[in-house]
Amino acid sequence: MYGSDEKYVTKQRRFDSYIATFPYELVLNCVLPFTGENNITVLDPFMGSGTTGMVCRDLDVNFIGVELDECYYNIALENTQ
């Protein structure tokens, strides 16, 4: 699955070292225009720490998140409840 030149990032990586974290406000500005009277569901196939899920929770928008790393899945679960 991983080439010999690639490093596999393990579960021990720290929360703040996630390579694609986004500020809450950035995600809010991306999701907010699509909410309103339309019943939408947001899909985040690379959920990470769950920022998109937190925005959807706060906006009362349906959310589906996918995360392969169990450590980050658990962080996202905490952040979105």
PDB file of N, CA, C and O in Angstrom:
ATOM      1  N   MET A   1       0.809  -1.189   0.000  1.00  0.00           N
ATOM      2  CA  MET A   1       0.000   0.000   0.000  1.00  0.00           C
ATOM      3  C   MET A   1       0.859   1.262   0.000  1.00  0.00           C
ATOM      4  O   MET A   1       0.531   2.222  -0.697  1.00  0.00           O
ATOM      5  N   TYR A   2       1.918   1.283   0.741  1.00  0.00           N
ATOM      6  CA  TYR A   2       2.795   2.442   0.797  1.00  0.00           C
ATOM      7  C   TYR A   2       4.121   2.095   0.139  1.00  0.00           C
ATOM      8  O   TYR A   2       4.682   1.028   0.389  1.00  0.00           O
ATOM      9  N   GLY A   3       4.620   2.991  -0.697  1.00  0.00           N
ATOM     10  CA  GLY A   3       5.891   2.767  -1.368  1.00  0.00           C
ATOM     11  C   GLY A   3       7.048   2.847  -0.388  1.00  0.00           C
ATOM     12  O   GLY A   3       6.893   3.359   0.721  1.00  0.00           O
ATOM     13  N   SER A   4       8.194   2.350  -0.786  1.00  0.00           N
ATOM     14  CA  SER A   4       9.349   2.337   0.106  1.00  0.00           C
ATOM     15  C   SER A   4       9.836   3.741   0.440  1.00  0.00           C
ATOM     16  O   SER A   4      10.491   3.940   1.463  1.00  0.00           O
ATOM     17  N   ASP A   5       9.525   4.717  -0.412  1.00  0.00           N
ATOM     18  CA  ASP A   5       9.968   6.089  -0.163  1.00  0.00           C
ATOM     19  C   ASP A   5       9.000   6.865   0.725  1.00  0.00           C
ATOM     20  O   ASP A   5       9.323   7.957   1.192  1.00  0.00           O
ATOM     21  N   GLU A   6       7.823   6.309   0.955  1.00  0.00           N
ATOM     22  CA  GLU A   6       6.820   7.019   1.744  1.00  0.00           C
ATOM     23  C   GLU A   6       6.883   6.568   3.198  1.00  0.00           C
ATOM     24  O   GLU A   6       7.128   5.398   3.492  1.00  0.00           O
ATOM     25  N   LYS A   7       6.660   7.510   4.093  1.00  0.00           N
ATOM     26  CA  LYS A   7       6.615   7.168   5.509  1.00  0.00           C
ATOM     27  C   LYS A   7       5.162   6.980   5.911  1.00  0.00           C
ATOM     28  O   LYS A   7       4.303   7.792   5.565  1.00  0.00           O
ATOM     29  N   TYR A   8       4.897   5.928   6.626  1.00  0.00           N
ATOM     30  CA  TYR A   8       3.548   5.701   7.134  1.00  0.00           C
ATOM     31  C   TYR A   8       3.400   6.468   8.436  1.00  0.00           C
ATOM     32  O   TYR A   8       4.207   6.310   9.353  1.00  0.00           O
ATOM     33  N   VAL A   9       2.385   7.286   8.516  1.00  0.00           N
ATOM     34  CA  VAL A   9       2.140   8.083   9.713  1.00  0.00           C
ATOM     35  C   VAL A   9       1.313   7.236  10.671  1.00  0.00           C
ATOM     36  O   VAL A   9       0.220   6.790  10.322  1.00  0.00           O
ATOM     37  N   THR A  10       1.827   7.016  11.868  1.00  0.00           N
ATOM     38  CA  THR A  10       1.178   6.112  12.815  1.00  0.00           C
ATOM     39  C   THR A  10       0.180   6.828  13.704  1.00  0.00           C
ATOM     40  O   THR A  10       0.022   8.047  13.638  1.00  0.00           O
ATOM     41  N   LYS A  11      -0.481   6.055  14.525  1.00  0.00           N
ATOM     42  CA  LYS A  11      -1.466   6.596  15.461  1.00  0.00           C
ATOM     43  C   LYS A  11      -0.826   7.508  16.499  1.00  0.00           C
ATOM     44  O   LYS A  11      -1.531   8.277  17.152  1.00  0.00           O
ATOM     45  N   GLN A  12       0.460   7.442  16.664  1.00  0.00           N
ATOM     46  CA  GLN A  12       1.126   8.242  17.672  1.00  0.00           C
ATOM     47  C   GLN A  12       1.272   9.705  17.278  1.00  0.00           C
ATOM     48  O   GLN A  12       1.690  10.524  18.096  1.00  0.00           O
ATOM     49  N   ARG A  13       0.940  10.039  16.053  1.00  0.00           N
ATOM     50  CA  ARG A  13       1.067  11.434  15.660  1.00  0.00           C
ATOM     51  C   ARG A  13       0.170  12.311  16.527  1.00  0.00           C
ATOM     52  O   ARG A  13      -0.886  11.871  16.981  1.00  0.00           O
ATOM     53  N   ARG A  14       0.578  13.503  16.744  1.00  0.00           N
ATOM     54  CA  ARG A  14      -0.145  14.414  17.626  1.00  0.00           C
ATOM     55  C   ARG A  14      -1.262  15.123  16.874  1.00  0.00           C
ATOM     56  O   ARG A  14      -1.198  15.318  15.660  1.00  0.00           O
ATOM     57  N   PHE A  15      -2.288  15.504  17.630  1.00  0.00           N
ATOM     58  CA  PHE A  15      -3.451  16.200  17.083  1.00  0.00           C
ATOM     59  C   PHE A  15      -3.030  17.425  16.285  1.00  0.00           C
ATOM     60  O   PHE A  15      -3.546  17.647  15.189  1.00  0.00           O
ATOM     61  N   ASP A  16      -2.108  18.224  16.807  1.00  0.00           N
ATOM     62  CA  ASP A  16      -1.741  19.465  16.130  1.00  0.00           C
ATOM     63  C   ASP A  16      -0.812  19.249  14.945  1.00  0.00           C
ATOM     64  O   ASP A  16      -0.435  20.211  14.276  1.00  0.00           O
ATOM     65  N   SER A  17      -0.439  18.012  14.676  1.00  0.00           N
ATOM     66  CA  SER A  17       0.430  17.756  13.528  1.00  0.00           C
ATOM     67  C   SER A  17      -0.354  17.272  12.314  1.00  0.00           C
ATOM     68  O   SER A  17       0.236  16.941  11.286  1.00  0.00           O
ATOM     69  N   TYR A  18      -1.678  17.229  12.425  1.00  0.00           N
ATOM     70  CA  TYR A  18      -2.490  16.798  11.297  1.00  0.00           C
ATOM     71  C   TYR A  18      -2.251  17.742  10.124  1.00  0.00           C
ATOM     72  O   TYR A  18      -2.282  18.961  10.295  1.00  0.00           O
ATOM     73  N   ILE A  19      -2.016  17.204   8.957  1.00  0.00           N
ATOM     74  CA  ILE A  19      -1.502  18.013   7.852  1.00  0.00           C
ATOM     75  C   ILE A  19      -2.548  18.861   7.131  1.00  0.00           C
ATOM     76  O   ILE A  19      -2.196  19.652   6.257  1.00  0.00           O
ATOM     77  N   ALA A  20      -3.822  18.712   7.480  1.00  0.00           N
ATOM     78  CA  ALA A  20      -4.831  19.473   6.737  1.00  0.00           C
ATOM     79  C   ALA A  20      -5.877  20.080   7.669  1.00  0.00           C
ATOM     80  O   ALA A  20      -7.075  19.995   7.397  1.00  0.00           O
ATOM     81  N   THR A  21      -5.439  20.681   8.744  1.00  0.00           N
ATOM     82  CA  THR A  21      -6.411  21.300   9.644  1.00  0.00           C
ATOM     83  C   THR A  21      -6.907  22.610   9.058  1.00  0.00           C
ATOM     84  O   THR A  21      -6.150  23.348   8.428  1.00  0.00           O
ATOM     85  N   PHE A  22      -8.174  22.891   9.268  1.00  0.00           N
ATOM     86  CA  PHE A  22      -8.781  24.117   8.765  1.00  0.00           C
ATOM     87  C   PHE A  22      -9.419  24.873   9.920  1.00  0.00           C
ATOM     88  O   PHE A  22      -9.988  24.253  10.819  1.00  0.00           O
ATOM     89  N   PRO A  23      -9.338  26.193   9.916  1.00  0.00           N
ATOM     90  CA  PRO A  23     -10.025  26.966  10.945  1.00  0.00           C
ATOM     91  C   PRO A  23     -11.541  26.804  10.820  1.00  0.00           C
ATOM     92  O   PRO A  23     -12.080  26.672   9.721  1.00  0.00           O
ATOM     93  N   TYR A  24     -12.204  26.817  11.955  1.00  0.00           N
ATOM     94  CA  TYR A  24     -13.657  26.676  12.005  1.00  0.00           C
ATOM     95  C   TYR A  24     -14.332  27.674  11.068  1.00  0.00           C
ATOM     96  O   TYR A  24     -15.239  27.308  10.320  1.00  0.00           O
ATOM     97  N   GLU A  25     -13.897  28.926  11.104  1.00  0.00           N
ATOM     98  CA  GLU A  25     -14.525  29.985  10.306  1.00  0.00           C
ATOM     99  C   GLU A  25     -14.407  29.720   8.805  1.00  0.00           C
ATOM    100  O   GLU A  25     -15.321  30.055   8.051  1.00  0.00           O
ATOM    101  N   LEU A  26     -13.313  29.133   8.366  1.00  0.00           N
ATOM    102  CA  LEU A  26     -13.130  28.816   6.952  1.00  0.00           C
ATOM    103  C   LEU A  26     -14.156  27.780   6.504  1.00  0.00           C
ATOM    104  O   LEU A  26     -14.788  27.927   5.457  1.00  0.00           O
ATOM    105  N   VAL A  27     -14.310  26.742   7.300  1.00  0.00           N
ATOM    106  CA  VAL A  27     -15.284  25.699   6.967  1.00  0.00           C
ATOM    107  C   VAL A  27     -16.699  26.271   7.048  1.00  0.00           C
ATOM    108  O   VAL A  27     -17.538  25.965   6.200  1.00  0.00           O
ATOM    109  N   LEU A  28     -16.966  27.084   8.040  1.00  0.00           N
ATOM    110  CA  LEU A  28     -18.281  27.722   8.177  1.00  0.00           C
ATOM    111  C   LEU A  28     -18.629  28.511   6.922  1.00  0.00           C
ATOM    112  O   LEU A  28     -19.750  28.419   6.422  1.00  0.00           O
ATOM    113  N   ASN A  29     -17.687  29.278   6.415  1.00  0.00           N
ATOM    114  CA  ASN A  29     -17.922  30.080   5.209  1.00  0.00           C
ATOM    115  C   ASN A  29     -18.139  29.223   3.969  1.00  0.00           C
ATOM    116  O   ASN A  29     -18.755  29.677   3.005  1.00  0.00           O
ATOM    117  N   CYS A  30     -17.648  28.003   3.981  1.00  0.00           N
ATOM    118  CA  CYS A  30     -17.855  27.099   2.840  1.00  0.00           C
ATOM    119  C   CYS A  30     -19.196  26.363   2.921  1.00  0.00           C
ATOM    120  O   CYS A  30     -19.812  26.081   1.893  1.00  0.00           O
ATOM    121  N   VAL A  31     -19.642  26.057   4.121  1.00  0.00           N
ATOM    122  CA  VAL A  31     -20.873  25.280   4.295  1.00  0.00           C
ATOM    123  C   VAL A  31     -22.110  26.179   4.358  1.00  0.00           C
ATOM    124  O   VAL A  31     -23.159  25.824   3.820  1.00  0.00           O
ATOM    125  N   LEU A  32     -21.995  27.319   4.999  1.00  0.00           N
ATOM    126  CA  LEU A  32     -23.136  28.195   5.258  1.00  0.00           C
ATOM    127  C   LEU A  32     -23.951  28.571   4.010  1.00  0.00           C
ATOM    128  O   LEU A  32     -25.180  28.582   4.080  1.00  0.00           O
ATOM    129  N   PRO A  33     -23.315  28.878   2.882  1.00  0.00           N
ATOM    130  CA  PRO A  33     -24.113  29.256   1.705  1.00  0.00           C
ATOM    131  C   PRO A  33     -25.041  28.154   1.188  1.00  0.00           C
ATOM    132  O   PRO A  33     -25.996  28.440   0.467  1.00  0.00           O
ATOM    133  N   PHE A  34     -24.771  26.906   1.548  1.00  0.00           N
ATOM    134  CA  PHE A  34     -25.571  25.792   1.052  1.00  0.00           C
ATOM    135  C   PHE A  34     -26.654  25.352   2.022  1.00  0.00           C
ATOM    136  O   PHE A  34     -27.417  24.431   1.730  1.00  0.00           O
ATOM    137  N   THR A  35     -26.725  26.004   3.167  1.00  0.00           N
ATOM    138  CA  THR A  35     -27.746  25.651   4.154  1.00  0.00           C
ATOM    139  C   THR A  35     -28.965  26.542   3.953  1.00  0.00           C
ATOM    140  O   THR A  35     -28.996  27.365   3.038  1.00  0.00           O
ATOM    141  N   GLY A  36     -29.937  26.381   4.784  1.00  0.00           N
ATOM    142  CA  GLY A  36     -31.150  27.183   4.665  1.00  0.00           C
ATOM    143  C   GLY A  36     -32.334  26.276   4.512  1.00  0.00           C
ATOM    144  O   GLY A  36     -32.516  25.340   5.290  1.00  0.00           O
ATOM    145  N   GLU A  37     -33.152  26.548   3.504  1.00  0.00           N
ATOM    146  CA  GLU A  37     -34.348  25.742   3.292  1.00  0.00           C
ATOM    147  C   GLU A  37     -34.036  24.384   2.683  1.00  0.00           C
ATOM    148  O   GLU A  37     -34.842  23.458   2.780  1.00  0.00           O
ATOM    149  N   ASN A  38     -32.882  24.261   2.062  1.00  0.00           N
ATOM    150  CA  ASN A  38     -32.507  22.987   1.448  1.00  0.00           C
ATOM    151  C   ASN A  38     -32.016  22.023   2.519  1.00  0.00           C
ATOM    152  O   ASN A  38     -31.253  22.400   3.409  1.00  0.00           O
ATOM    153  N   ASN A  39     -32.458  20.789   2.425  1.00  0.00           N
ATOM    154  CA  ASN A  39     -32.007  19.751   3.339  1.00  0.00           C
ATOM    155  C   ASN A  39     -30.780  19.090   2.716  1.00  0.00           C
ATOM    156  O   ASN A  39     -30.905  18.224   1.849  1.00  0.00           O
ATOM    157  N   ILE A  40     -29.595  19.504   3.163  1.00  0.00           N
ATOM    158  CA  ILE A  40     -28.371  18.983   2.561  1.00  0.00           C
ATOM    159  C   ILE A  40     -27.654  18.042   3.526  1.00  0.00           C
ATOM    160  O   ILE A  40     -27.903  18.055   4.731  1.00  0.00           O
ATOM    161  N   THR A  41     -26.767  17.234   2.975  1.00  0.00           N
ATOM    162  CA  THR A  41     -25.861  16.403   3.751  1.00  0.00           C
ATOM    163  C   THR A  41     -24.455  16.705   3.259  1.00  0.00           C
ATOM    164  O   THR A  41     -24.188  16.678   2.058  1.00  0.00           O
ATOM    165  N   VAL A  42     -23.560  16.993   4.191  1.00  0.00           N
ATOM    166  CA  VAL A  42     -22.168  17.288   3.858  1.00  0.00           C
ATOM    167  C   VAL A  42     -21.348  16.026   4.061  1.00  0.00           C
ATOM    168  O   VAL A  42     -21.443  15.383   5.106  1.00  0.00           O
ATOM    169  N   LEU A  43     -20.543  15.668   3.069  1.00  0.00           N
ATOM    170  CA  LEU A  43     -19.647  14.524   3.144  1.00  0.00           C
ATOM    171  C   LEU A  43     -18.218  15.025   3.272  1.00  0.00           C
ATOM    172  O   LEU A  43     -17.753  15.811   2.447  1.00  0.00           O
ATOM    173  N   ASP A  44     -17.525  14.571   4.306  1.00  0.00           N
ATOM    174  CA  ASP A  44     -16.107  14.879   4.491  1.00  0.00           C
ATOM    175  C   ASP A  44     -15.352  13.554   4.452  1.00  0.00           C
ATOM    176  O   ASP A  44     -15.301  12.851   5.462  1.00  0.00           O
ATOM    177  N   PRO A  45     -14.759  13.194   3.296  1.00  0.00           N
ATOM    178  CA  PRO A  45     -14.106  11.888   3.170  1.00  0.00           C
ATOM    179  C   PRO A  45     -12.751  11.804   3.873  1.00  0.00           C
ATOM    180  O   PRO A  45     -12.163  10.725   3.955  1.00  0.00           O
ATOM    181  N   PHE A  46     -12.257  12.920   4.375  1.00  0.00           N
ATOM    182  CA  PHE A  46     -10.985  12.955   5.102  1.00  0.00           C
ATOM    183  C   PHE A  46     -11.209  13.754   6.376  1.00  0.00           C
ATOM    184  O   PHE A  46     -10.708  14.871   6.502  1.00  0.00           O
ATOM    185  N   MET A  47     -11.951  13.197   7.315  1.00  0.00           N
ATOM    186  CA  MET A  47     -12.509  13.921   8.446  1.00  0.00           C
ATOM    187  C   MET A  47     -11.477  14.508   9.402  1.00  0.00           C
ATOM    188  O   MET A  47     -11.699  15.588   9.950  1.00  0.00           O
ATOM    189  N   GLY A  48     -10.381  13.841   9.610  1.00  0.00           N
ATOM    190  CA  GLY A  48      -9.366  14.370  10.520  1.00  0.00           C
ATOM    191  C   GLY A  48      -9.932  14.647  11.893  1.00  0.00           C
ATOM    192  O   GLY A  48     -10.526  13.761  12.509  1.00  0.00           O
ATOM    193  N   SER A  49      -9.758  15.870  12.386  1.00  0.00           N
ATOM    194  CA  SER A  49     -10.192  16.212  13.742  1.00  0.00           C
ATOM    195  C   SER A  49     -11.669  16.574  13.823  1.00  0.00           C
ATOM    196  O   SER A  49     -12.181  16.789  14.921  1.00  0.00           O
ATOM    197  N   GLY A  50     -12.364  16.647  12.701  1.00  0.00           N
ATOM    198  CA  GLY A  50     -13.807  16.831  12.706  1.00  0.00           C
ATOM    199  C   GLY A  50     -14.301  18.256  12.616  1.00  0.00           C
ATOM    200  O   GLY A  50     -15.434  18.531  13.010  1.00  0.00           O
ATOM    201  N   THR A  51     -13.491  19.176  12.110  1.00  0.00           N
ATOM    202  CA  THR A  51     -13.920  20.572  12.016  1.00  0.00           C
ATOM    203  C   THR A  51     -15.193  20.717  11.188  1.00  0.00           C
ATOM    204  O   THR A  51     -16.105  21.447  11.577  1.00  0.00           O
ATOM    205  N   THR A  52     -15.262  20.033  10.063  1.00  0.00           N
ATOM    206  CA  THR A  52     -16.457  20.113   9.222  1.00  0.00           C
ATOM    207  C   THR A  52     -17.672  19.573   9.978  1.00  0.00           C
ATOM    208  O   THR A  52     -18.763  20.133   9.881  1.00  0.00           O
ATOM    209  N   GLY A  53     -17.487  18.503  10.716  1.00  0.00           N
ATOM    210  CA  GLY A  53     -18.564  17.947  11.525  1.00  0.00           C
ATOM    211  C   GLY A  53     -19.038  18.906  12.602  1.00  0.00           C
ATOM    212  O   GLY A  53     -20.234  18.984  12.883  1.00  0.00           O
ATOM    213  N   MET A  54     -18.105  19.638  13.210  1.00  0.00           N
ATOM    214  CA  MET A  54     -18.488  20.621  14.230  1.00  0.00           C
ATOM    215  C   MET A  54     -19.329  21.735  13.621  1.00  0.00           C
ATOM    216  O   MET A  54     -20.319  22.166  14.211  1.00  0.00           O
ATOM    217  N   VAL A  55     -18.933  22.198  12.441  1.00  0.00           N
ATOM    218  CA  VAL A  55     -19.701  23.251  11.757  1.00  0.00           C
ATOM    219  C   VAL A  55     -21.103  22.736  11.431  1.00  0.00           C
ATOM    220  O   VAL A  55     -22.093  23.427  11.668  1.00  0.00           O
ATOM    221  N   CYS A  56     -21.180  21.540  10.894  1.00  0.00           N
ATOM    222  CA  CYS A  56     -22.482  20.966  10.538  1.00  0.00           C
ATOM    223  C   CYS A  56     -23.358  20.781  11.771  1.00  0.00           C
ATOM    224  O   CYS A  56     -24.560  21.043  11.730  1.00  0.00           O
ATOM    225  N   ARG A  57     -22.757  20.333  12.860  1.00  0.00           N
ATOM    226  CA  ARG A  57     -23.513  20.188  14.106  1.00  0.00           C
ATOM    227  C   ARG A  57     -24.102  21.537  14.531  1.00  0.00           C
ATOM    228  O   ARG A  57     -25.279  21.630  14.878  1.00  0.00           O
ATOM    229  N   ASP A  58     -23.276  22.564  14.498  1.00  0.00           N
ATOM    230  CA  ASP A  58     -23.717  23.889  14.939  1.00  0.00           C
ATOM    231  C   ASP A  58     -24.770  24.497  14.014  1.00  0.00           C
ATOM    232  O   ASP A  58     -25.598  25.294  14.455  1.00  0.00           O
ATOM    233  N   LEU A  59     -24.741  24.122  12.735  1.00  0.00           N
ATOM    234  CA  LEU A  59     -25.713  24.630  11.768  1.00  0.00           C
ATOM    235  C   LEU A  59     -26.923  23.710  11.619  1.00  0.00           C
ATOM    236  O   LEU A  59     -27.841  24.009  10.856  1.00  0.00           O
ATOM    237  N   ASP A  60     -26.923  22.593  12.346  1.00  0.00           N
ATOM    238  CA  ASP A  60     -27.985  21.593  12.250  1.00  0.00           C
ATOM    239  C   ASP A  60     -28.104  21.047  10.828  1.00  0.00           C
ATOM    240  O   ASP A  60     -29.194  20.944  10.265  1.00  0.00           O
ATOM    241  N   VAL A  61     -26.941  20.699  10.270  1.00  0.00           N
ATOM    242  CA  VAL A  61     -26.848  20.146   8.917  1.00  0.00           C
ATOM    243  C   VAL A  61     -26.408  18.690   9.030  1.00  0.00           C
ATOM    244  O   VAL A  61     -25.548  18.365   9.849  1.00  0.00           O
ATOM    245  N   ASN A  62     -26.990  17.812   8.216  1.00  0.00           N
ATOM    246  CA  ASN A  62     -26.575  16.403   8.196  1.00  0.00           C
ATOM    247  C   ASN A  62     -25.118  16.296   7.786  1.00  0.00           C
ATOM    248  O   ASN A  62     -24.644  17.047   6.934  1.00  0.00           O
ATOM    249  N   PHE A  63     -24.407  15.351   8.402  1.00  0.00           N
ATOM    250  CA  PHE A  63     -22.974  15.212   8.161  1.00  0.00           C
ATOM    251  C   PHE A  63     -22.584  13.744   8.122  1.00  0.00           C
ATOM    252  O   PHE A  63     -23.025  12.944   8.947  1.00  0.00           O
ATOM    253  N   ILE A  64     -21.740  13.405   7.139  1.00  0.00           N
ATOM    254  CA  ILE A  64     -21.123  12.081   7.068  1.00  0.00           C
ATOM    255  C   ILE A  64     -19.621  12.308   6.998  1.00  0.00           C
ATOM    256  O   ILE A  64     -19.132  13.016   6.117  1.00  0.00           O
ATOM    257  N   GLY A  65     -18.895  11.704   7.928  1.00  0.00           N
ATOM    258  CA  GLY A  65     -17.445  11.844   7.941  1.00  0.00           C
ATOM    259  C   GLY A  65     -16.762  10.490   7.854  1.00  0.00           C
ATOM    260  O   GLY A  65     -17.235   9.510   8.430  1.00  0.00           O
ATOM    261  N   VAL A  66     -15.652  10.440   7.135  1.00  0.00           N
ATOM    262  CA  VAL A  66     -14.883   9.214   6.977  1.00  0.00           C
ATOM    263  C   VAL A  66     -13.456   9.497   7.411  1.00  0.00           C
ATOM    264  O   VAL A  66     -12.848  10.471   6.967  1.00  0.00           O
ATOM    265  N   GLU A  67     -12.921   8.647   8.279  1.00  0.00           N
ATOM    266  CA  GLU A  67     -11.536   8.790   8.730  1.00  0.00           C
ATOM    267  C   GLU A  67     -10.942   7.406   8.921  1.00  0.00           C
ATOM    268  O   GLU A  67     -11.496   6.582   9.649  1.00  0.00           O
ATOM    269  N   LEU A  68      -9.814   7.147   8.269  1.00  0.00           N
ATOM    270  CA  LEU A  68      -9.163   5.839   8.365  1.00  0.00           C
ATOM    271  C   LEU A  68      -8.397   5.660   9.665  1.00  0.00           C
ATOM    272  O   LEU A  68      -8.342   4.552  10.197  1.00  0.00           O
ATOM    273  N   ASP A  69      -7.813   6.713  10.180  1.00  0.00           N
ATOM    274  CA  ASP A  69      -6.979   6.639  11.378  1.00  0.00           C
ATOM    275  C   ASP A  69      -7.868   6.622  12.620  1.00  0.00           C
ATOM    276  O   ASP A  69      -8.607   7.575  12.868  1.00  0.00           O
ATOM    277  N   GLU A  70      -7.801   5.564  13.386  1.00  0.00           N
ATOM    278  CA  GLU A  70      -8.665   5.416  14.553  1.00  0.00           C
ATOM    279  C   GLU A  70      -8.445   6.516  15.588  1.00  0.00           C
ATOM    280  O   GLU A  70      -9.392   6.949  16.244  1.00  0.00           O
ATOM    281  N   CYS A  71      -7.224   6.959  15.732  1.00  0.00           N
ATOM    282  CA  CYS A  71      -6.907   8.031  16.673  1.00  0.00           C
ATOM    283  C   CYS A  71      -7.656   9.308  16.291  1.00  0.00           C
ATOM    284  O   CYS A  71      -8.287   9.934  17.143  1.00  0.00           O
ATOM    285  N   TYR A  72      -7.590   9.689  15.033  1.00  0.00           N
ATOM    286  CA  TYR A  72      -8.295  10.886  14.577  1.00  0.00           C
ATOM    287  C   TYR A  72      -9.803  10.689  14.566  1.00  0.00           C
ATOM    288  O   TYR A  72     -10.555  11.631  14.817  1.00  0.00           O
ATOM    289  N   TYR A  73     -10.244   9.484  14.281  1.00  0.00           N
ATOM    290  CA  TYR A  73     -11.678   9.200  14.354  1.00  0.00           C
ATOM    291  C   TYR A  73     -12.205   9.484  15.754  1.00  0.00           C
ATOM    292  O   TYR A  73     -13.252  10.112  15.913  1.00  0.00           O
ATOM    293  N   ASN A  74     -11.480   9.023  16.767  1.00  0.00           N
ATOM    294  CA  ASN A  74     -11.899   9.246  18.149  1.00  0.00           C
ATOM    295  C   ASN A  74     -11.875  10.728  18.509  1.00  0.00           C
ATOM    296  O   ASN A  74     -12.755  11.197  19.231  1.00  0.00           O
ATOM    297  N   ILE A  75     -10.894  11.466  18.025  1.00  0.00           N
ATOM    298  CA  ILE A  75     -10.830  12.910  18.260  1.00  0.00           C
ATOM    299  C   ILE A  75     -12.040  13.577  17.614  1.00  0.00           C
ATOM    300  O   ILE A  75     -12.699  14.409  18.236  1.00  0.00           O
ATOM    301  N   ALA A  76     -12.330  13.214  16.373  1.00  0.00           N
ATOM    302  CA  ALA A  76     -13.478  13.794  15.666  1.00  0.00           C
ATOM    303  C   ALA A  76     -14.786  13.466  16.373  1.00  0.00           C
ATOM    304  O   ALA A  76     -15.678  14.309  16.471  1.00  0.00           O
ATOM    305  N   LEU A  77     -14.891  12.262  16.853  1.00  0.00           N
ATOM    306  CA  LEU A  77     -16.101  11.850  17.572  1.00  0.00           C
ATOM    307  C   LEU A  77     -16.307  12.734  18.801  1.00  0.00           C
ATOM    308  O   LEU A  77     -17.418  13.195  19.060  1.00  0.00           O
ATOM    309  N   GLU A  78     -15.245  12.965  19.547  1.00  0.00           N
ATOM    310  CA  GLU A  78     -15.325  13.866  20.713  1.00  0.00           C
ATOM    311  C   GLU A  78     -15.709  15.270  20.299  1.00  0.00           C
ATOM    312  O   GLU A  78     -16.553  15.901  20.935  1.00  0.00           O
ATOM    313  N   ASN A  79     -15.093  15.765  19.233  1.00  0.00           N
ATOM    314  CA  ASN A  79     -15.315  17.151  18.804  1.00  0.00           C
ATOM    315  C   ASN A  79     -16.708  17.400  18.240  1.00  0.00           C
ATOM    316  O   ASN A  79     -17.190  18.532  18.268  1.00  0.00           O
ATOM    317  N   THR A  80     -17.350  16.376  17.737  1.00  0.00           N
ATOM    318  CA  THR A  80     -18.639  16.582  17.073  1.00  0.00           C
ATOM    319  C   THR A  80     -19.836  16.252  17.948  1.00  0.00           C
ATOM    320  O   THR A  80     -20.973  16.411  17.505  1.00  0.00           O
ATOM    321  N   GLN A  81     -19.621  15.805  19.154  1.00  0.00           N
ATOM    322  CA  GLN A  81     -20.756  15.468  20.038  1.00  0.00           C
ATOM    323  C   GLN A  81     -21.084  16.595  20.968  1.00  0.00           C
ATOM    324  O   GLN A  81     -22.008  16.481  21.774  1.00  0.00           O
TER     325      GLN A  81
END
